[in-house]
Amino acid sequence: MDLIFSNAANYYYIDLVGMICMLASIWLLGNQKRSGFVIGLVGASSFVVFGVLADSLFAILGNSILAIIYIRGWLCWKPQKHPVD
């Protein structure tokens, strides 16, 4: 059990923050909340930092692209107009 917790702290829990933010982002966007883009951007940024610490080029590239997609989603967001019944 100590092995699990010692390995979890290898990257200063940045990967945990990223995972929680990404899951929260999916939840919020699924509920049509614009704040999901901001939370997702925090998560993607966390995984970019994780990629730097882990020396993972593809984690850096993939999450940088994902961060750009979250920014685009925020800028393109338009509230839906509900039709009057």
CORPE-V449041 format. One record per pair of residues at least 24 apart in sequence whose C-alpha atoms are under 8 Angstrom apart, sorted by the first residue. I is the first residue (numbers start at 1). J is the second residue. Records with the same first field share a line. If there is no record, write none. Layout:
BEGIN
I: J / J
END
This chain:
BEGIN
11: 50 / 53 / 54
14: 46 / 47 / 49 / 50
15: 46 / 47 / 50
17: 43 / 46
18: 42 / 43 / 44 / 45 / 46 / 47
19: 43
34: 74 / 77
37: 70 / 71 / 73 / 74
38: 70 / 71 / 74
40: 67 / 70
41: 66 / 67 / 70 / 71
END
